[in-house]
Amino acid sequence: MAGQPAKRLATYADLESVPEHQQGEIIGGELIVSPRPRGRATVSASHLGGILIGPFRFGVGGPGGWVILYEPEIRIAGELAIPDLAGWRRERMPVVPETFEMAPDWACEILSPSTEALDRGEKMPLYARWGVGHSWLIDASLKTIEVFRLDGGSWRVVGTFVGERKVRLEPFEAIELDLSLLWAI
């Protein structure tokens, strides 16, 4: 609108004001503050990382070739996001940098009532803009994983997997993932 001052874009310095018990991200120039993961979300993220890191990071029972990290702070073009888990193919990231300024090949968000709108409405479009090849949304309370593949700049649903079955999920289809392990408390 005419006469309105231009909205100030959030900067990395703005993140310093975020209390330690919360998490700050910059998406679309706006500082977004949300609670840190807790309870079931933390359990599911920890279990998923434990399942994937052996075969994909270290090649134990799987192909290796990935760097998989918990809550990496990714900064690209003035935006900053912290996925619950993210993975880069080793050929794209042969050395883990001090700061992450390259989009991951895979990002995973563990949904909670306080973060679901942010994860779906802000972070998924951000990951598409960044060119993240695959994204997972996990809802531990509903025992579901939604798997997405980037296709021409838009997300394509690969599948929604529910319950306690064994599945092979892109981009980690080289191993069978027992979903019941993600929901175990």
N, C-alpha and C positions, 0 to 999 in steps of 0.2 A: 504494500500500500504506500502511496505517496505520503511523505512526511514522517514515516516510521523510520527510526534508526535501524541500520543494518544489524542483524543478529551477529554477535561475536561468536566465532568458532572456538570450540573448546581446544585446549592444547594439552600436551603432556604434563605441563606444570599444574594444570587444574586437577590432575589425578592425585597430587600430593595432599589435597584437602579431603580425600575420601578416607573415612575411618577404616582402621585395620580389619574390623569384622565385616566389612563390605568389599565389593569388587567394583572397580570403575573401568569403563570402556568408553571409547570415543567412536561413535558411529554416525555418519552423516553430519559430522561437525558438532554433534551434541554429546555432552558428558552424560553417560547413563550409569547410574549406581544401582547395584542389586546386591542381595544378600549372598554371602559365600555359600557354596554347596554344603548341605548337611544331610544327616540320616541316610535314607535309602539312596539318594543321589550319589553321595560319597562312596557308599558301599558298591554300587553298580559300576561307577567309574573305576574304582580300585580293582574290582574283580576283572573288568574288561581289559584294563591295562595289563594286569597279571597274566591273562590268557593270551593276549596278542604279542607282548614283548618277547617272550621266549622264542616262538617260531619266526616272528617277523623281524625283530631287532637282532637276535643272536643266532638265528637259524637252527634252534633246538626243536626238532620235530616239524620244521617248516622251511620255507625257502630263504629266510633272511631278507636283506635288502631294504629295510625300512628303518627310519628313526621315528620312534613313537614316544611322545612326551605328554605329561600331565600339565594342564593349564599353562601352556606357553603363551607369553605375551607377544602377540604378533602385531607389528606396526607397518602399515603399508599406506602410502599416499595420504598421510595425516589422519588416518583412522587406526584404531587400536582395538583388537578383540582378544579375548582369552577363552578359547574353546576348552571344554572340560578335558578333552583328549585331542591330539592332532598327530598326524603322521606325514612324513616326507619320504619319498623314495630316495634311497641312498645315492643313486646316480645324480639326483638334483641337489642333494645336501651331503656331500662326502665328509664334511667336517661340521660339527654342531657349532654355530656361531654364538657369540655372546648375546647378540640381539637378533630377533627373528624379523627379518624384513622381506621374506619370501613367503608366498602363499603355500600352505600345506597341500598335499595331494588328497588328504582325507581329514575331515573335522567331525567331531562327535560332541553333541550336547546332550546332557542328561536333564530331562525336563523336570521341573517342579512347579507347583502352583504360582510361586513368586517369579519364576523366570521363563515360563512357557511362551508368553506373548513376546518377550524380547528375543528368545531363541528362534521362534518361527517368523515373527514379523520384521525383525531388524537384522539378526545375524545371518539367517539363511540368505536373504538378498545380498548382504555384504559378502558372504562367501562366494556367491555366484559372480559378483562383480570382480572379486579377486581371482576367479578362475579355479577355485578348489574343485577337484575332479569328482569327489564323492563326499557325501555328508550323511551322518546317521543322527536321528533323533530317538532317544531312548526314554521311555516312561516306565520307571521301575514299579510304580504303584499299579499300573495297568499291565505290566509285564509285556511291553511291546517295543519293537525296534522298527523304525521306518528307515528304509535305505533309499538314498537318492543318488542319481548320477547326473552330472552337468552335461547338458546336451544343447549346443548352440546358444549358450548363455542363460538357459533356463533349466530349472530342476525337473528331471523326469523321475517319477516314482518307480523304483526297481521292484519294491515289494514292502509289505508290512508283515512282520513276523510276530506271532503272539504265543505266549505260554512257555512251556518247558520242553520244547522239542530241540532237535539238533538240526542246524542249518549251515549253509555255506553262503556267506554274504560278501558282496563286492565291497572293496577291492581285496578282501582277505579270504576269498573262496578256496585258497589252497588248503585250508584246514576246516574241519567241522567244528562249529561253535555250539556248545551245549548251553542253551539259553537258561536253563535252570540254575547254572552257576552264577549268572548275573543277578538273580533275584534272591539268592541265599543271604540270610542275615547273619 
